[in-house]
Amino acid sequence: MKKVDFIIRPHKLDEVKEALLAAGVQGMTVTEVKGFGRQRGKTELYRGSEHSIVFLPKVRVEVLIPDQLLEQTMQAATAAARTGKIGDGKVMVTEVGEVRRIRTGEIGEAAI
């Protein structure tokens, strides 16, 4: 099993959600986060003054998937999140040792 984290632009959340559901993902966790990458934030003009915004708003989508869904899940979400501009986000994949559903006690892929 894999845990895949997508850090994406907030306005792309609905498109990514639909792409993940179409790829076979059964559930996800979404968190509003802030951060920066290579661009180190941005500078905006507000009432004639420059203000530096270091931490930009992003959304983190976390999904647990069986190994065989990894490639199609990553491709679907990446295509849905892409704008072609700096700050589109990241995809991170982590190996998951064990998953247990609290309500039923199911273990492994059955718990996803």
Secondary structure by P-SEA (a helix, b strand, c coil): cbbbbbbccccaaaaaaaaaaaaccccbbbbbbcccccccccccccccbbbbbcbbbbbbbbbbbcccaaaaaaaaaaaaaccccccccbbbbbbbcccccccccccccccc
